[in-house]
């Protein structure tokens, strides 16, 4: 938790914080088919859809759907299987 008298050197130190102050909702890949969603906001989200897009895709691909993301929560979820093995 934050302290009222905390200096900026501690406030913005990534070794002492598990989140970025300018990214209070984070999605990260933690395994080949698994994502971690972290909500550091004190409000819940309903009907969350997460999409993926890079230079090799022509359109965003839906990889995950959550009915609800609770406030101040961290969840690990498998993604949809959106690719097919080629062999």
LOFINU-748249 format. One record per residue: residue in three letters; y, z, x of N, C-alpha, C in turn. Coordinates in steps of 0.02 Angstrom, whole numbers, always signed. Example, Ala and Ser with C-alpha at 12.3 -4.5 7.8 and 13.67 -1.06 7.14 Angstrom:
REM LOFINU-748249
<rec resn="ALA" n_v="-284" n_w="+390" n_u="+660" ca_v="-225" ca_w="+390" ca_u="+615" c_v="-165" c_w="+390" c_u="+660"/>
<rec resn="SER" n_v="-112" n_w="+354" n_u="+642" ca_v="-53" ca_w="+357" ca_u="+684" c_v="+2" c_w="+394" c_u="+645"/>
REM end
This chain:
REM LOFINU-748249
<rec resn="UNK" n_v="-59" n_w="+0" n_u="+42" ca_v="+0" ca_w="+0" ca_u="+0" c_v="+63" c_w="+0" c_u="+44"/>
<rec resn="UNK" n_v="+116" n_w="-22" n_u="+16" ca_v="+179" ca_w="-22" ca_u="+51" c_v="+209" c_w="+48" c_u="+53"/>
<rec resn="UNK" n_v="+246" n_w="+60" n_u="+106" ca_v="+283" ca_w="+123" ca_u="+112" c_v="+357" c_w="+106" c_u="+109"/>
<rec resn="UNK" n_v="+397" n_w="+151" n_u="+80" ca_v="+469" ca_w="+138" ca_u="+73" c_v="+503" c_w="+129" c_u="+141"/>
<rec resn="UNK" n_v="+481" n_w="+165" n_u="+191" ca_v="+514" ca_w="+163" ca_u="+256" c_v="+478" c_w="+118" c_u="+306"/>
<rec resn="UNK" n_v="+436" n_w="+73" n_u="+281" ca_v="+396" ca_w="+30" ca_u="+324" c_v="+440" c_w="-22" c_u="+359"/>
<rec resn="UNK" n_v="+435" n_w="-28" n_u="+426" ca_v="+475" ca_w="-78" ca_u="+461" c_v="+445" c_w="-148" c_u="+451"/>
<rec resn="UNK" n_v="+486" n_w="-199" n_u="+461" ca_v="+462" ca_w="-268" ca_u="+453" c_v="+405" c_w="-285" c_u="+501"/>
<rec resn="UNK" n_v="+404" n_w="-253" n_u="+559" ca_v="+350" ca_w="-266" ca_u="+607" c_v="+282" c_w="-247" c_u="+579"/>
<rec resn="UNK" n_v="+280" n_w="-199" n_u="+535" ca_v="+217" ca_w="-179" ca_u="+501" c_v="+208" c_w="-220" c_u="+437"/>
<rec resn="UNK" n_v="+262" n_w="-229" n_u="+401" ca_v="+260" ca_w="-264" ca_u="+337" c_v="+231" c_w="-335" c_u="+344"/>
<rec resn="UNK" n_v="+250" n_w="-371" n_u="+397" ca_v="+228" ca_w="-440" ca_u="+406" c_v="+173" c_w="-449" c_u="+458"/>
<rec resn="UNK" n_v="+141" n_w="-395" n_u="+478" ca_v="+87" ca_w="-398" ca_u="+528" c_v="+22" c_w="-416" c_u="+493"/>
<rec resn="UNK" n_v="-6" n_w="-475" n_u="+508" ca_v="-68" ca_w="-498" ca_u="+474" c_v="-128" c_w="-454" c_u="+490"/>
<rec resn="UNK" n_v="-126" n_w="-417" n_u="+545" ca_v="-181" ca_w="-371" ca_u="+561" c_v="-180" c_w="-309" c_u="+517"/>
<rec resn="UNK" n_v="-123" n_w="-295" n_u="+487" ca_v="-117" ca_w="-235" ca_u="+445" c_v="-111" c_w="-252" c_u="+371"/>
<rec resn="UNK" n_v="-109" n_w="-316" n_u="+353" ca_v="-104" ca_w="-337" ca_u="+283" c_v="-160" c_w="-385" c_u="+267"/>
<rec resn="UNK" n_v="-187" n_w="-380" n_u="+207" ca_v="-239" ca_w="-425" ca_u="+185" c_v="-213" c_w="-483" c_u="+145"/>
<rec resn="UNK" n_v="-148" n_w="-490" n_u="+141" ca_v="-119" ca_w="-545" ca_u="+102" c_v="-50" c_w="-563" c_u="+131"/>
<rec resn="UNK" n_v="-26" n_w="-621" n_u="+110" ca_v="+40" ca_w="-643" ca_u="+129" c_v="+88" c_w="-628" c_u="+72"/>
<rec resn="UNK" n_v="+147" n_w="-605" n_u="+89" ca_v="+195" ca_w="-588" ca_u="+37" c_v="+218" c_w="-648" c_u="-3"/>
<rec resn="UNK" n_v="+214" n_w="-708" n_u="+26" ca_v="+235" ca_w="-768" ca_u="-10" c_v="+177" c_w="-805" c_u="-41"/>
<rec resn="UNK" n_v="+117" n_w="-775" n_u="-41" ca_v="+57" ca_w="-806" ca_u="-71" c_v="+17" c_w="-751" c_u="-106"/>
<rec resn="UNK" n_v="+42" n_w="-730" n_u="-162" ca_v="+11" ca_w="-674" ca_u="-197" c_v="-52" c_w="-693" c_u="-236"/>
<rec resn="UNK" n_v="-64" n_w="-758" n_u="-244" ca_v="-126" ca_w="-782" ca_u="-273" c_v="-157" c_w="-830" c_u="-223"/>
<rec resn="UNK" n_v="-216" n_w="-812" n_u="-196" ca_v="-246" ca_w="-850" ca_u="-142" c_v="-316" c_w="-874" c_u="-161"/>
<rec resn="UNK" n_v="-332" n_w="-934" n_u="-139" ca_v="-399" ca_w="-962" ca_u="-147" c_v="-422" c_w="-983" c_u="-77"/>
<rec resn="UNK" n_v="-480" n_w="-960" n_u="-57" ca_v="-505" ca_w="-978" ca_u="+9" c_v="-580" c_w="-992" c_u="+5"/>
<rec resn="UNK" n_v="-602" n_w="-1038" n_u="+46" ca_v="-673" ca_w="-1056" ca_u="+49" c_v="-706" c_w="-1006" c_u="+96"/>
<rec resn="UNK" n_v="-760" n_w="-974" n_u="+73" ca_v="-793" ca_w="-924" ca_u="+115" c_v="-864" c_w="-945" c_u="+134"/>
<rec resn="UNK" n_v="-889" n_w="-997" n_u="+103" ca_v="-955" ca_w="-1023" ca_u="+118" c_v="-957" c_w="-1096" c_u="+96"/>
<rec resn="UNK" n_v="-1012" n_w="-1129" n_u="+107" ca_v="-1016" ca_w="-1200" ca_u="+90" c_v="-999" c_w="-1213" c_u="+16"/>
<rec resn="UNK" n_v="-1025" n_w="-1171" n_u="-28" ca_v="-1014" ca_w="-1180" ca_u="-100" c_v="-981" c_w="-1121" c_u="-133"/>
<rec resn="UNK" n_v="-947" n_w="-1079" n_u="-95" ca_v="-920" ca_w="-1017" ca_u="-124" c_v="-846" c_w="-1009" c_u="-106"/>
<rec resn="UNK" n_v="-808" n_w="-985" n_u="-156" ca_v="-737" ca_w="-974" ca_u="-147" c_v="-719" c_w="-902" c_u="-163"/>
<rec resn="UNK" n_v="-667" n_w="-877" n_u="-130" ca_v="-640" ca_w="-810" ca_u="-144" c_v="-571" c_w="-819" c_u="-173"/>
<rec resn="UNK" n_v="-560" n_w="-789" n_u="-231" ca_v="-496" ca_w="-791" ca_u="-264" c_v="-468" c_w="-720" c_u="-262"/>
<rec resn="UNK" n_v="-407" n_w="-714" n_u="-236" ca_v="-375" ca_w="-648" ca_u="-231" c_v="-310" c_w="-650" c_u="-270"/>
<rec resn="UNK" n_v="-303" n_w="-603" n_u="-315" ca_v="-242" ca_w="-597" ca_u="-356" c_v="-209" c_w="-532" c_u="-338"/>
<rec resn="UNK" n_v="-154" n_w="-535" n_u="-302" ca_v="-117" ca_w="-475" ca_u="-282" c_v="-60" c_w="-460" c_u="-330"/>
<rec resn="UNK" n_v="-58" n_w="-495" n_u="-386" ca_v="-5" ca_w="-484" ca_u="-436" c_v="-29" c_w="-434" c_u="-488"/>
<rec resn="UNK" n_v="+17" n_w="-395" n_u="-515" ca_v="-2" ca_w="-345" ca_u="-566" c_v="-7" c_w="-375" c_u="-636"/>
<rec resn="UNK" n_v="-30" n_w="-437" n_u="-641" ca_v="-41" ca_w="-468" ca_u="-707" c_v="-104" c_w="-510" c_u="-703"/>
<rec resn="UNK" n_v="-138" n_w="-515" n_u="-760" ca_v="-199" ca_w="-555" ca_u="-763" c_v="-182" c_w="-627" c_u="-781"/>
<rec resn="UNK" n_v="-228" n_w="-673" n_u="-766" ca_v="-221" ca_w="-743" ca_u="-783" c_v="-280" c_w="-763" c_u="-827"/>
<rec resn="UNK" n_v="-268" n_w="-803" n_u="-878" ca_v="-320" ca_w="-828" ca_u="-922" c_v="-330" c_w="-903" c_u="-910"/>
<rec resn="UNK" n_v="-392" n_w="-926" n_u="-919" ca_v="-409" ca_w="-997" ca_u="-914" c_v="-385" c_w="-1027" c_u="-848"/>
<rec resn="UNK" n_v="-410" n_w="-1000" n_u="-793" ca_v="-391" ca_w="-1023" ca_u="-726" c_v="-437" c_w="-1082" c_u="-706"/>
<rec resn="UNK" n_v="-407" n_w="-1137" n_u="-686" ca_v="-443" ca_w="-1195" ca_u="-661" c_v="-419" c_w="-1208" c_u="-590"/>
<rec resn="UNK" n_v="-466" n_w="-1218" n_u="-544" ca_v="-449" ca_w="-1231" ca_u="-474" c_v="-474" c_w="-1300" c_u="-456"/>
<rec resn="UNK" n_v="-430" n_w="-1339" n_u="-426" ca_v="-444" ca_w="-1408" ca_u="-408" c_v="-441" c_w="-1417" c_u="-333"/>
<rec resn="UNK" n_v="-476" n_w="-1468" n_u="-309" ca_v="-476" ca_w="-1486" ca_u="-238" c_v="-453" c_w="-1558" c_u="-231"/>
<rec resn="UNK" n_v="-412" n_w="-1570" n_u="-180" ca_v="-391" ca_w="-1639" ca_u="-165" c_v="-376" c_w="-1643" c_u="-91"/>
<rec resn="UNK" n_v="-399" n_w="-1697" n_u="-60" ca_v="-380" ca_w="-1711" ca_u="+9" c_v="-371" c_w="-1787" c_u="+18"/>
<rec resn="UNK" n_v="-363" n_w="-1809" n_u="+79" ca_v="-350" ca_w="-1880" ca_u="+91" c_v="-408" c_w="-1925" c_u="+72"/>
<rec resn="UNK" n_v="-467" n_w="-1898" n_u="+67" ca_v="-526" ca_w="-1939" ca_u="+51" c_v="-542" c_w="-1942" c_u="-23"/>
<rec resn="UNK" n_v="-505" n_w="-1907" n_u="-65" ca_v="-517" ca_w="-1909" ca_u="-137" c_v="-459" c_w="-1946" c_u="-171"/>
<rec resn="UNK" n_v="-476" n_w="-1983" n_u="-223" ca_v="-424" ca_w="-2021" ca_u="-258" c_v="-389" c_w="-1979" c_u="-311"/>
<rec resn="UNK" n_v="-423" n_w="-1928" n_u="-336" ca_v="-394" ca_w="-1884" ca_u="-387" c_v="-418" c_w="-1813" c_u="-375"/>
<rec resn="UNK" n_v="-382" n_w="-1764" n_u="-399" ca_v="-405" ca_w="-1695" ca_u="-392" c_v="-473" c_w="-1685" c_u="-426"/>
<rec resn="UNK" n_v="-515" n_w="-1644" n_u="-396" ca_v="-582" ca_w="-1629" ca_u="-422" c_v="-584" c_w="-1556" c_u="-442"/>
<rec resn="UNK" n_v="-604" n_w="-1543" n_u="-504" ca_v="-609" ca_w="-1474" ca_u="-528" c_v="-669" c_w="-1441" c_u="-495"/>
<rec resn="UNK" n_v="-658" n_w="-1385" n_u="-459" ca_v="-712" ca_w="-1352" ca_u="-424" c_v="-730" c_w="-1284" c_u="-453"/>
<rec resn="UNK" n_v="-686" n_w="-1257" n_u="-496" ca_v="-699" ca_w="-1190" ca_u="-520" c_v="-659" c_w="-1177" c_u="-584"/>
<rec resn="UNK" n_v="-689" n_w="-1141" n_u="-631" ca_v="-656" ca_w="-1120" ca_u="-692" c_v="-670" c_w="-1046" c_u="-703"/>
<rec resn="UNK" n_v="-618" n_w="-1007" n_u="-716" ca_v="-625" ca_w="-936" ca_u="-733" c_v="-592" c_w="-924" c_u="-800"/>
<rec resn="UNK" n_v="-627" n_w="-890" n_u="-844" ca_v="-597" ca_w="-872" ca_u="-909" c_v="-540" c_w="-823" c_u="-899"/>
<rec resn="UNK" n_v="-549" n_w="-777" n_u="-852" ca_v="-498" ca_w="-727" ca_u="-839" c_v="-500" c_w="-706" c_u="-766"/>
<rec resn="UNK" n_v="-442" n_w="-699" n_u="-737" ca_v="-434" ca_w="-671" ca_u="-670" c_v="-393" c_w="-607" c_u="-677"/>
<rec resn="UNK" n_v="-425" n_w="-551" n_u="-666" ca_v="-393" ca_w="-486" ca_u="-677" c_v="-336" c_w="-474" c_u="-628"/>
<rec resn="UNK" n_v="-291" n_w="-430" n_u="-647" ca_v="-236" ca_w="-410" ca_u="-604" c_v="-264" c_w="-372" c_u="-544"/>
<rec resn="UNK" n_v="-234" n_w="-382" n_u="-486" ca_v="-252" ca_w="-347" ca_u="-425" c_v="-327" c_w="-351" c_u="-411"/>
<rec resn="UNK" n_v="-354" n_w="-411" n_u="-416" ca_v="-427" ca_w="-420" ca_u="-409" c_v="-444" c_w="-469" c_u="-354"/>
<rec resn="UNK" n_v="-506" n_w="-463" n_u="-331" ca_v="-535" ca_w="-509" ca_u="-283" c_v="-604" c_w="-528" c_u="-309"/>
<rec resn="UNK" n_v="-617" n_w="-592" n_u="-317" ca_v="-682" ca_w="-614" ca_u="-343" c_v="-709" c_w="-670" c_u="-299"/>
<rec resn="UNK" n_v="-775" n_w="-671" n_u="-291" ca_v="-809" ca_w="-724" ca_u="-255" c_v="-850" c_w="-763" c_u="-307"/>
<rec resn="UNK" n_v="-841" n_w="-828" n_u="-307" ca_v="-875" ca_w="-870" ca_u="-357" c_v="-903" c_w="-933" c_u="-324"/>
<rec resn="UNK" n_v="-962" n_w="-954" n_u="-345" ca_v="-986" ca_w="-1019" ca_u="-322" c_v="-947" c_w="-1075" c_u="-355"/>
<rec resn="UNK" n_v="-940" n_w="-1130" n_u="-321" ca_v="-904" ca_w="-1187" ca_u="-350" c_v="-953" c_w="-1230" c_u="-389"/>
<rec resn="UNK" n_v="-924" n_w="-1276" n_u="-428" ca_v="-965" ca_w="-1327" ca_u="-460" c_v="-996" c_w="-1369" c_u="-405"/>
<rec resn="UNK" n_v="-1053" n_w="-1397" n_u="-419" ca_v="-1082" ca_w="-1444" ca_u="-371" c_v="-1058" c_w="-1514" c_u="-390"/>
<rec resn="UNK" n_v="-1007" n_w="-1538" n_u="-356" ca_v="-976" ca_w="-1601" ca_u="-374" c_v="-995" c_w="-1659" c_u="-329"/>
<rec resn="UNK" n_v="-1039" n_w="-1648" n_u="-280" ca_v="-1063" ca_w="-1702" ca_u="-239" c_v="-1138" c_w="-1709" c_u="-249"/>
<rec resn="UNK" n_v="-1164" n_w="-1766" n_u="-232" ca_v="-1236" ca_w="-1779" ca_u="-237" c_v="-1262" c_w="-1795" c_u="-168"/>
<rec resn="UNK" n_v="-1320" n_w="-1768" n_u="-151" ca_v="-1349" ca_w="-1784" ca_u="-86" c_v="-1361" c_w="-1860" c_u="-81"/>
<rec resn="UNK" n_v="-1349" n_w="-1887" n_u="-23" ca_v="-1358" ca_w="-1960" ca_u="-14" c_v="-1427" c_w="-1977" c_u="+13"/>
<rec resn="UNK" n_v="-1468" n_w="-1927" n_u="+27" ca_v="-1536" ca_w="-1941" ca_u="+50" c_v="-1583" c_w="-1888" c_u="+24"/>
REM end
